[in-house]
Each structure stands twice: as C-alpha cells, then as structure tokens.
Amino acid sequence: MCQNLKFASPKGLLTFLAEEFGNGLSCLQLDSLIEINKVVTEGIGNHSADGRFPRSHETRKIDPIRKRVHPENTFSNGDPSVARYRLLIEYDGTDFHGWQRQPNATTIQAEVEAALEVALRQPIVITGSGRTDAGVHARAQVAHFDIDSQLQDLKQLRASLNALTPRAIAIRNVCECESDFHARFDAIRRSYTYRVSTVPIALDRHVRVVVPLETNFDLMNGAADFLIAKRDYSCFCLTQSETKNRVCDIVQSRWKPGVRNGDWDFDIAADRFLHGMVRAIVGTLLQIGQKNRSVSDLTRIIESKDRREAGPAAPARGLSLEEVLYD
C-alpha cells in the first residue's frame, strides 16, 4: 500500500503521517514512506543546489524533496515533566509568506511545527523572537517550544528536523533552556541588515537590492545617525498595525561598504521593531541618498507620526534578521 502513496508537497506527507498513523507509526515506516515519496516526486518543482539562498523566486518552488530521516528517531525517555527547548533557525524567506503561521499559506513557523510534530510524535507550537514579513530572511531567528518529556539526543533531533523541513530552512541548533525563557519577551536587542548594491548582481539577487549608482551613502549615514534615539517611530510603522506602544530604542544605524565593490549593508539594532519598520526606514533613507528628500526632512517625518510622510517600504528580499540578544 505504501508504494502507491504520492504527495505533491511535503505538507501533504506530514499531514498524512500525523492523521493516519499518529503514534503508531514506527521510525522504520516513517523512513520508508519518505523515501518512497522522494522517488515518485523526483520530477516535481524546480530543484536547486544546496545553498544558503537558492534560485530566483520567479522560477523556483520550495523543494518538496526532504533528505533521508535517520531510522533511529526516538527522543523521549518518558520523563513526564515539561521541558522547554530553544531553536536557532536560519531561512531563505523568498518563497514563504513570512514567519507567522496562517491559513492557506506556506510559512516558516508552520513548516518547523510540522517537522517537530512528526519527529516528536505530538503537536508542537513554537514561539519566535519576532515575525518576519513575506520574503524576509533570517540568519538567527530564535524560537522556543514546550514538550512534556525530556529529550535525550538533541543532535539527532536537529538532524531529523533538517531532514523534514524544506532546504530553504536550516535548524542551526537545538538546546534545552530555562523553563521561563521566552524567545520574544526576553529579547533585549534585535539586529537586522539590509543589503543593496550599486552594480548589477546575479548570485546575491535574492538577498541584495540594486540601487542607482549615484546613491549618496554619506547623506544616508547623516540621516541614519539621527535615528539613534529612543522615541516614537509611528511614522515607520505599518498603518494597519494594532501595536499601541510605538516607542523603540534604536542603538545602531549605519551604512557600511560590503566586501565586494558596489555592495553596501545597512545595520540597524534596537530593543524592538514595529511592523514594517526597517523596510520603511531603508526606503526613506534611499530617497535621501538619491536626493529626493533632504536629511533635515527626517525630523519632520518622525514628528508627524504619520506613515504616509515616510518613504515607501524597501523590497523584502534585501532584509535579514541577523541576531537576537538575551540577558
């Protein structure tokens, strides 16, 4: 019967395993099913080489082929106590509708939770340090989850999760943490980088945005320095956001040359960020760098607390969550 199974997507396979077999599915059966599905879906989608940022989203679909699951896939020692675990996740957000789980959309949170459910044989909910938008990447997203047993082999769990998630998601680390650790509320600083280039690019086209050659980065750094302050940044917050407190403490804001000629990186760090804030800041700074606004205009924009006064949001693909710090 198993050899007649064919799933057009990894989510279909994971759903089948959870609903049809539940805890009765052995590790060997799980391994066999995934291998069979791999064979019959070999031709589905456009497959890319194992790289940090795969081919263009215009032609590439999320690779449905998962790597082989290790046949030894039992983690719990039966301890009934609740334990909390911390994940370090890297992902290429090109083909995802952001971090947060949502109906009828492929998201990072949903993919990781589906993989955890298969690996741990029970539904798992993860909490991330923040919600990245559709198309935004992360090198160091942090998340936590609870489970009612102690996990013995975390390296093996990491390997299994990387086998069950798309190639655009990498579980960098799994570790046990304090029971009161909270990935979102315990974070004291979040760091993002926005990447641009003033010359044509190919390999970095999913993580870097091409801007006009005449863009003045000295002007933009003059404006970026003014952003280092604790104040209300409503002018850079998405209009539909329901966030009431819009005060953020920005501690870093600087453009710096990249490794290659023409590449520039904008590093920004703060205790918290509003919805769409970094992309709105970058879009406004680029207007200043292209002399469509003056540096002095930034004061009026911030004081207005009106999103319509700031520049357009910069494209999502240039933005990456780089680091989340905790006490």
Sine and cosine of phi, psi and omega as CSV:
sin_phi,cos_phi,sin_psi,cos_psi,sin_omega,cos_omega
0.00,0.00,-0.65,0.76,-0.09,-1.00
-0.88,0.48,-0.52,0.85,-0.07,-1.00
-0.96,0.28,-0.17,0.98,0.06,-1.00
-1.00,-0.02,-0.03,1.00,-0.03,-1.00
-0.99,0.16,0.68,-0.74,0.06,-1.00
-0.55,-0.83,0.80,-0.59,-0.03,-1.00
-0.86,-0.50,0.78,-0.62,-0.04,-1.00
-0.98,0.22,-0.22,0.98,0.00,-1.00
-0.57,-0.82,0.43,-0.90,0.04,-1.00
-0.88,0.47,-0.55,0.83,0.00,-1.00
-0.89,0.45,-0.58,0.82,0.03,-1.00
-0.90,0.45,-0.66,0.75,0.03,-1.00
-0.90,0.43,-0.72,0.70,-0.03,-1.00
-0.89,0.45,-0.65,0.76,0.01,-1.00
-0.89,0.45,-0.69,0.73,0.02,-1.00
-0.87,0.50,-0.73,0.68,-0.01,-1.00
-0.86,0.51,-0.69,0.72,-0.06,-1.00
-0.94,0.35,-0.69,0.73,-0.11,-0.99
-0.98,0.18,-0.62,0.78,-0.11,-0.99
-1.00,0.06,-0.56,0.83,-0.11,-0.99
-0.94,-0.35,-0.60,0.80,-0.03,-1.00
0.83,0.56,-0.70,-0.71,-0.04,-1.00
-0.97,0.24,-0.13,0.99,-0.03,-1.00
-0.99,0.14,-0.09,1.00,-0.03,-1.00
-0.99,0.12,0.84,-0.54,0.00,-1.00
-0.98,0.18,0.29,-0.96,0.02,-1.00
-0.88,0.47,-0.62,0.78,0.00,-1.00
-0.91,0.41,-0.64,0.77,0.04,-1.00
-0.90,0.43,-0.68,0.74,0.02,-1.00
-0.86,0.50,-0.71,0.70,0.00,-1.00
-0.88,0.48,-0.69,0.73,-0.03,-1.00
-0.91,0.41,-0.69,0.72,0.00,-1.00
-0.87,0.50,-0.69,0.72,-0.02,-1.00
-0.92,0.38,-0.60,0.80,0.03,-1.00
-0.92,0.40,-0.66,0.76,0.03,-1.00
-0.90,0.45,-0.72,0.69,0.00,-1.00
-0.88,0.47,-0.57,0.82,0.01,-1.00
-0.89,0.46,-0.67,0.75,-0.03,-1.00
-0.91,0.41,-0.73,0.68,-0.11,-0.99
-0.98,0.21,-0.27,0.96,0.02,-1.00
-0.96,-0.27,0.25,0.97,-0.11,-0.99
-0.83,0.56,-0.55,0.84,-0.07,-1.00
-1.00,-0.03,0.01,1.00,-0.09,-1.00
-0.99,0.14,0.72,-0.69,0.12,-0.99
0.98,0.20,0.03,-1.00,0.05,-1.00
-0.96,-0.28,0.93,-0.37,-0.11,-0.99
-1.00,0.04,0.57,-0.82,0.00,-1.00
-0.85,-0.52,0.32,-0.95,0.05,-1.00
-0.94,0.35,0.35,-0.94,0.03,-1.00
-0.94,0.35,0.98,-0.21,0.03,-1.00
-0.65,-0.76,0.23,-0.97,-0.03,-1.00
-0.91,0.41,-0.68,0.73,0.01,-1.00
-0.78,-0.62,0.96,-0.27,-0.09,-1.00
-0.94,0.34,-0.25,-0.97,-0.13,-0.99
-0.93,0.38,0.10,-0.99,-0.14,-0.99
-0.85,0.53,0.63,-0.78,0.02,-1.00
-0.93,0.36,-0.22,0.98,0.04,-1.00
-0.94,0.34,-0.47,0.89,-0.06,-1.00
-0.85,-0.53,-0.27,0.96,-0.13,-0.99
-0.99,-0.14,0.66,-0.75,0.15,-0.99
-0.93,-0.36,0.34,-0.94,0.04,-1.00
-0.87,0.50,0.79,-0.61,-0.05,-1.00
-0.91,0.42,0.88,-0.48,-0.02,-1.00
-0.98,0.20,-0.14,0.99,-0.06,-1.00
-1.00,0.07,0.85,-0.52,0.04,-1.00
-0.99,-0.17,0.47,-0.88,0.05,-1.00
-0.94,0.33,0.30,-0.95,-0.09,-1.00
-0.87,0.49,0.70,-0.71,0.05,-1.00
-0.99,0.11,0.73,-0.69,0.01,-1.00
-0.87,0.49,0.74,-0.67,-0.06,-1.00
-0.89,0.46,-0.43,0.90,0.04,-1.00
-1.00,-0.05,0.97,-0.25,-0.20,-0.98
-0.73,-0.68,0.60,0.80,0.01,-1.00
-0.94,-0.34,0.81,-0.59,-0.13,-0.99
-0.92,-0.40,-0.53,0.85,-0.16,-0.99
-1.00,0.09,0.60,-0.80,0.09,-1.00
-0.98,-0.20,0.18,0.98,0.06,-1.00
1.00,0.07,0.05,1.00,0.03,-1.00
-0.91,0.42,0.85,-0.53,-0.08,-1.00
-0.97,0.25,-0.14,0.99,-0.05,-1.00
-0.94,0.34,0.51,-0.86,0.02,-1.00
-0.99,0.13,0.75,-0.67,0.01,-1.00
-0.84,-0.54,0.47,-0.88,0.01,-1.00
-0.90,-0.44,0.69,-0.72,-0.04,-1.00
-0.80,-0.59,0.50,-0.87,-0.07,-1.00
-0.91,-0.42,0.71,-0.70,0.00,-1.00
-0.92,-0.39,0.61,-0.79,0.18,-0.98
-0.92,-0.39,0.87,-0.48,-0.18,-0.98
-0.84,-0.55,0.73,-0.68,0.13,-0.99
-0.92,-0.40,0.64,-0.77,0.05,-1.00
-0.44,-0.90,0.49,-0.87,0.16,-0.99
-1.00,-0.06,0.93,-0.36,-0.11,-0.99
-0.99,0.14,0.10,1.00,-0.13,-0.99
-0.77,0.64,-0.76,0.66,-0.11,-0.99
-0.98,-0.21,0.27,0.96,-0.02,-1.00
-0.93,-0.38,0.48,-0.88,0.05,-1.00
-1.00,0.00,0.72,0.70,0.04,-1.00
1.00,0.01,-0.10,-0.99,-0.02,-1.00
-0.98,0.22,-0.76,0.65,-0.23,-0.97
-0.94,0.34,0.70,-0.71,0.08,-1.00
-0.85,0.52,0.70,-0.71,0.04,-1.00
-0.47,-0.88,0.48,-0.88,-0.07,-1.00
-0.91,0.41,0.62,-0.79,0.10,-0.99
0.86,0.52,0.54,0.84,0.03,-1.00
-0.55,-0.83,0.54,-0.84,0.02,-1.00
-1.00,0.01,0.88,-0.47,-0.04,-1.00
-0.78,-0.63,0.32,-0.95,0.01,-1.00
-0.90,0.44,-0.75,0.66,-0.03,-1.00
-0.84,0.54,-0.72,0.70,-0.02,-1.00
-0.90,0.44,-0.65,0.76,0.00,-1.00
-0.91,0.41,-0.68,0.73,-0.01,-1.00
-0.93,0.36,-0.66,0.75,0.03,-1.00
-0.89,0.45,-0.63,0.77,0.04,-1.00
-0.90,0.44,-0.65,0.76,0.03,-1.00
-0.92,0.40,-0.67,0.74,0.03,-1.00
-0.89,0.45,-0.62,0.79,-0.01,-1.00
-0.89,0.45,-0.66,0.75,0.02,-1.00
-0.94,0.34,-0.70,0.71,-0.07,-1.00
-0.93,0.38,-0.61,0.79,-0.10,-1.00
-0.97,-0.23,-0.04,1.00,0.09,-1.00
0.89,0.46,0.54,0.84,0.08,-1.00
-0.28,-0.96,0.46,-0.89,0.02,-1.00
-0.88,0.47,0.70,-0.71,-0.01,-1.00
-0.77,-0.64,0.71,-0.71,0.08,-1.00
-0.92,-0.40,0.78,-0.63,0.02,-1.00
-0.95,-0.31,0.48,-0.88,0.04,-1.00
-0.87,-0.50,0.84,-0.54,-0.03,-1.00
-1.00,-0.05,0.24,-0.97,0.01,-1.00
-0.95,0.32,-0.35,0.94,0.00,-1.00
-0.06,-1.00,0.16,-0.99,-0.06,-1.00
-0.95,-0.32,0.93,-0.36,0.08,-1.00
-0.99,0.11,0.55,-0.84,-0.03,-1.00
-0.97,0.25,0.18,-0.98,0.06,-1.00
-0.84,0.55,0.76,-0.65,0.04,-1.00
1.00,0.06,-0.16,0.99,0.00,-1.00
-1.00,0.07,0.60,-0.80,-0.06,-1.00
-0.98,-0.19,0.13,-0.99,0.09,-1.00
-0.50,-0.87,0.71,-0.71,0.15,-0.99
-0.99,-0.12,-0.37,0.93,-0.12,-0.99
-0.49,-0.87,0.82,0.57,0.15,-0.99
-0.95,0.32,0.66,-0.75,0.01,-1.00
-0.91,-0.41,0.66,-0.75,0.04,-1.00
-0.58,-0.81,0.35,-0.94,0.09,-1.00
-0.72,-0.69,0.36,-0.93,0.09,-1.00
-0.53,-0.85,0.39,-0.92,0.03,-1.00
-0.94,-0.34,0.53,-0.85,0.08,-1.00
-0.53,-0.85,0.54,-0.84,-0.12,-0.99
-1.00,0.05,0.56,0.83,0.07,-1.00
-0.34,-0.94,0.37,-0.93,0.05,-1.00
-0.99,0.14,0.68,-0.74,0.03,-1.00
-0.99,-0.13,0.76,-0.65,-0.15,-0.99
-1.00,0.01,-0.69,0.72,-0.12,-0.99
-0.90,-0.44,1.00,-0.01,-0.08,-1.00
-0.97,0.25,-0.49,0.87,0.07,-1.00
-0.91,0.42,-0.64,0.77,0.02,-1.00
-0.93,0.37,-0.63,0.78,0.06,-1.00
-0.89,0.46,-0.68,0.73,0.04,-1.00
-0.86,0.51,-0.68,0.73,0.01,-1.00
-0.89,0.46,-0.66,0.75,0.00,-1.00
-0.92,0.39,-0.65,0.76,0.02,-1.00
-0.90,0.44,-0.63,0.78,0.04,-1.00
-0.94,0.35,-0.40,0.91,0.08,-1.00
-0.98,0.21,-0.48,0.88,-0.09,-1.00
-1.00,-0.07,-0.31,0.95,-0.01,-1.00
-1.00,-0.09,0.36,-0.93,0.06,-1.00
-0.87,0.49,0.34,-0.94,-0.03,-1.00
-0.91,0.42,-0.32,0.95,0.01,-1.00
-0.98,0.21,-0.06,1.00,0.04,-1.00
-0.86,-0.51,0.74,-0.67,0.04,-1.00
-0.79,-0.61,0.83,-0.55,0.11,-0.99
-1.00,0.07,0.96,-0.27,-0.10,-0.99
-0.98,0.21,-0.55,0.83,-0.06,-1.00
-0.37,-0.93,0.52,-0.85,0.13,-0.99
-0.74,-0.67,0.80,-0.60,0.02,-1.00
-0.54,-0.84,0.45,-0.90,0.08,-1.00
-0.97,0.23,0.56,-0.83,0.00,-1.00
-0.72,-0.70,0.08,-1.00,0.04,-1.00
-0.88,0.48,0.53,-0.85,-0.07,-1.00
-0.91,0.41,-0.35,0.94,0.00,-1.00
-0.98,-0.21,0.12,0.99,0.05,-1.00
-0.91,0.41,0.68,-0.74,0.03,-1.00
-0.75,-0.66,0.87,-0.49,-0.09,-1.00
-0.86,0.51,-0.56,0.83,-0.04,-1.00
-1.00,0.01,-0.81,0.58,-0.17,-0.99
-0.98,0.20,-0.33,0.94,0.02,-1.00
-1.00,0.01,-0.14,0.99,-0.01,-1.00
-0.93,0.36,0.72,-0.69,0.00,-1.00
-0.96,-0.29,-0.28,0.96,0.04,-1.00
-0.40,-0.92,0.65,-0.76,0.09,-1.00
-0.84,-0.55,0.68,-0.73,-0.03,-1.00
-0.85,-0.53,0.75,-0.66,0.05,-1.00
-0.85,-0.52,0.42,-0.91,0.14,-0.99
-0.77,-0.63,0.73,-0.68,0.10,-1.00
-0.92,-0.38,0.77,-0.64,-0.14,-0.99
-0.91,-0.41,0.75,-0.66,0.05,-1.00
-0.74,-0.68,0.18,-0.98,0.09,-1.00
-0.56,-0.83,0.59,-0.81,0.03,-1.00
-0.99,-0.12,0.09,1.00,0.04,-1.00
-0.79,-0.61,0.36,-0.93,0.02,-1.00
-0.86,0.51,0.56,-0.83,-0.02,-1.00
-0.70,-0.71,0.38,-0.93,0.06,-1.00
-0.78,-0.63,-0.86,0.52,-0.07,-1.00
-0.90,0.44,-0.53,0.85,-0.07,-1.00
-0.99,-0.17,0.30,0.95,-0.14,-0.99
-0.93,0.38,-0.24,0.97,0.03,-1.00
-1.00,-0.01,-0.19,0.98,-0.08,-1.00
-0.80,-0.61,0.02,1.00,-0.08,-1.00
-0.60,-0.80,0.65,-0.76,-0.05,-1.00
-0.95,-0.31,0.73,-0.68,0.02,-1.00
-0.98,0.17,0.77,-0.64,0.03,-1.00
-0.85,-0.52,0.29,-0.96,-0.03,-1.00
-0.84,0.54,0.57,-0.82,-0.02,-1.00
-0.85,0.53,-0.56,0.83,-0.08,-1.00
-0.99,0.14,0.09,1.00,0.03,-1.00
-0.83,0.56,0.78,-0.63,-0.07,-1.00
-0.99,-0.12,0.96,-0.27,-0.06,-1.00
-0.98,0.19,-0.36,0.93,0.10,-0.99
-0.92,0.40,-0.69,0.72,0.06,-1.00
-0.88,0.48,-0.68,0.73,-0.02,-1.00
-0.91,0.41,-0.58,0.82,0.03,-1.00
-0.94,0.33,-0.52,0.85,0.10,-0.99
-0.88,0.48,-0.65,0.76,0.04,-1.00
-0.96,0.29,-0.61,0.79,-0.02,-1.00
-0.89,0.46,-0.60,0.80,0.03,-1.00
-0.87,0.50,-0.59,0.80,-0.03,-1.00
-0.92,0.40,-0.38,0.93,-0.03,-1.00
-0.97,0.23,-0.26,0.96,-0.04,-1.00
-0.97,0.24,0.99,-0.10,-0.04,-1.00
-0.09,-1.00,0.31,-0.95,0.10,-0.99
-0.99,-0.17,0.93,-0.38,-0.05,-1.00
-0.32,-0.95,0.08,-1.00,0.06,-1.00
-0.97,0.24,0.86,-0.52,-0.01,-1.00
-0.92,-0.38,0.65,0.76,0.01,-1.00
-0.85,0.53,-0.50,0.86,-0.04,-1.00
-0.90,0.44,-0.32,0.95,0.00,-1.00
-0.95,-0.32,0.18,0.98,-0.05,-1.00
-0.99,-0.15,0.66,-0.75,0.04,-1.00
-0.81,0.59,0.72,-0.70,-0.09,-1.00
-0.84,0.54,-0.63,0.78,-0.06,-1.00
-0.98,0.20,-0.07,1.00,-0.05,-1.00
-0.90,0.44,0.65,-0.76,0.01,-1.00
-1.00,-0.09,0.09,1.00,0.00,-1.00
-0.90,0.43,0.81,-0.58,-0.01,-1.00
-1.00,0.08,-0.73,0.69,0.00,-1.00
-1.00,0.10,0.91,-0.41,-0.05,-1.00
-0.89,-0.46,0.45,0.90,0.07,-1.00
-1.00,-0.02,0.81,-0.59,0.02,-1.00
-0.77,-0.63,0.55,-0.83,0.02,-1.00
-0.96,-0.28,1.00,-0.10,0.00,-1.00
-0.99,0.12,0.83,-0.56,-0.07,-1.00
-0.93,-0.38,-0.20,0.98,0.04,-1.00
-0.57,-0.82,0.69,-0.73,0.02,-1.00
-0.31,-0.95,0.98,-0.19,-0.15,-0.99
-0.37,-0.93,0.71,-0.70,0.17,-0.98
-1.00,0.00,0.66,-0.75,0.03,-1.00
-0.63,-0.78,0.51,-0.86,0.02,-1.00
-0.90,0.45,0.60,-0.80,0.08,-1.00
-0.99,0.13,-0.07,-1.00,-0.02,-1.00
-0.93,0.36,-0.64,0.77,-0.04,-1.00
-1.00,-0.06,0.48,-0.88,0.04,-1.00
-0.85,0.52,0.78,-0.62,0.00,-1.00
1.00,-0.09,-0.28,0.96,0.01,-1.00
-1.00,0.09,0.67,-0.74,0.07,-1.00
-0.70,-0.72,0.64,-0.77,0.01,-1.00
-0.86,-0.51,0.72,-0.70,0.06,-1.00
-0.96,-0.27,0.92,-0.39,0.02,-1.00
-0.99,-0.16,0.77,-0.64,0.02,-1.00
-0.65,-0.76,0.69,-0.72,-0.02,-1.00
-0.67,-0.74,0.58,-0.81,0.00,-1.00
-0.36,-0.93,0.20,-0.98,0.04,-1.00
-0.93,0.36,-0.48,0.88,0.02,-1.00
-0.34,-0.94,0.33,-0.94,0.06,-1.00
-0.75,-0.66,0.54,-0.84,0.04,-1.00
-1.00,0.09,0.22,-0.98,-0.02,-1.00
-0.90,0.44,0.88,-0.48,0.01,-1.00
0.97,0.23,0.19,0.98,-0.15,-0.99
-0.91,0.41,-0.76,0.65,-0.10,-1.00
-0.90,0.43,-0.69,0.72,-0.01,-1.00
-0.91,0.42,-0.57,0.82,0.05,-1.00
-0.93,0.37,-0.64,0.77,0.05,-1.00
-0.89,0.46,-0.73,0.68,-0.02,-1.00
-0.88,0.47,-0.68,0.73,0.02,-1.00
-0.87,0.49,-0.61,0.79,0.03,-1.00
-0.94,0.33,-0.68,0.73,0.02,-1.00
-0.90,0.44,-0.61,0.79,0.02,-1.00
-0.91,0.42,-0.57,0.82,0.09,-1.00
-0.89,0.45,-0.63,0.78,0.05,-1.00
-0.91,0.40,-0.70,0.71,-0.01,-1.00
-0.91,0.42,-0.41,0.91,0.03,-1.00
-0.99,-0.16,0.19,0.98,0.10,-0.99
0.88,0.47,0.51,0.86,0.13,-0.99
-1.00,-0.04,-0.19,0.98,0.10,-0.99
-0.62,-0.79,0.35,-0.94,0.09,-1.00
-0.99,-0.13,0.37,-0.93,0.05,-1.00
-0.87,0.50,-0.63,0.78,-0.01,-1.00
-0.91,0.42,-0.35,0.94,0.00,-1.00
-0.91,0.41,-0.36,0.93,-0.06,-1.00
-0.90,0.43,-0.58,0.82,0.03,-1.00
-0.87,0.49,-0.73,0.68,0.00,-1.00
-0.90,0.44,-0.63,0.78,-0.01,-1.00
-0.88,0.48,-0.73,0.68,-0.03,-1.00
-0.91,0.40,-0.68,0.73,-0.01,-1.00
-0.92,0.40,-0.43,0.90,-0.01,-1.00
-0.94,0.35,-0.48,0.88,-0.07,-1.00
0.82,0.57,0.49,0.87,-0.08,-1.00
-0.86,-0.52,0.88,-0.47,-0.02,-1.00
-0.86,0.52,-0.48,0.88,-0.03,-1.00
-0.93,0.37,-0.33,0.94,-0.01,-1.00
-0.99,0.15,-0.37,0.93,-0.02,-1.00
-1.00,0.08,0.10,-1.00,-0.02,-1.00
-0.97,0.22,0.11,-0.99,0.02,-1.00
-0.94,0.35,0.41,-0.91,0.05,-1.00
-0.92,0.39,0.75,-0.67,0.07,-1.00
-0.93,0.36,0.44,-0.90,-0.01,-1.00
-0.82,0.57,0.60,-0.80,-0.09,-1.00
-0.90,0.44,-0.55,0.84,-0.16,-0.99
-0.90,0.43,-0.33,0.94,-0.01,-1.00
-0.99,0.14,-0.13,0.99,-0.15,-0.99
-0.97,-0.23,0.65,-0.76,0.03,-1.00
-0.61,-0.80,0.72,-0.69,0.15,-0.99
-0.97,0.24,0.89,-0.45,-0.14,-0.99
-0.99,-0.14,-0.55,0.83,-0.10,-0.99
-0.32,-0.95,0.57,-0.82,0.13,-0.99
-0.78,-0.62,0.83,-0.55,-0.05,-1.00
-0.97,-0.25,0.54,-0.84,0.04,-1.00
-0.76,-0.65,0.35,-0.94,0.06,-1.00
-0.89,0.46,0.00,0.00,0.00,0.00
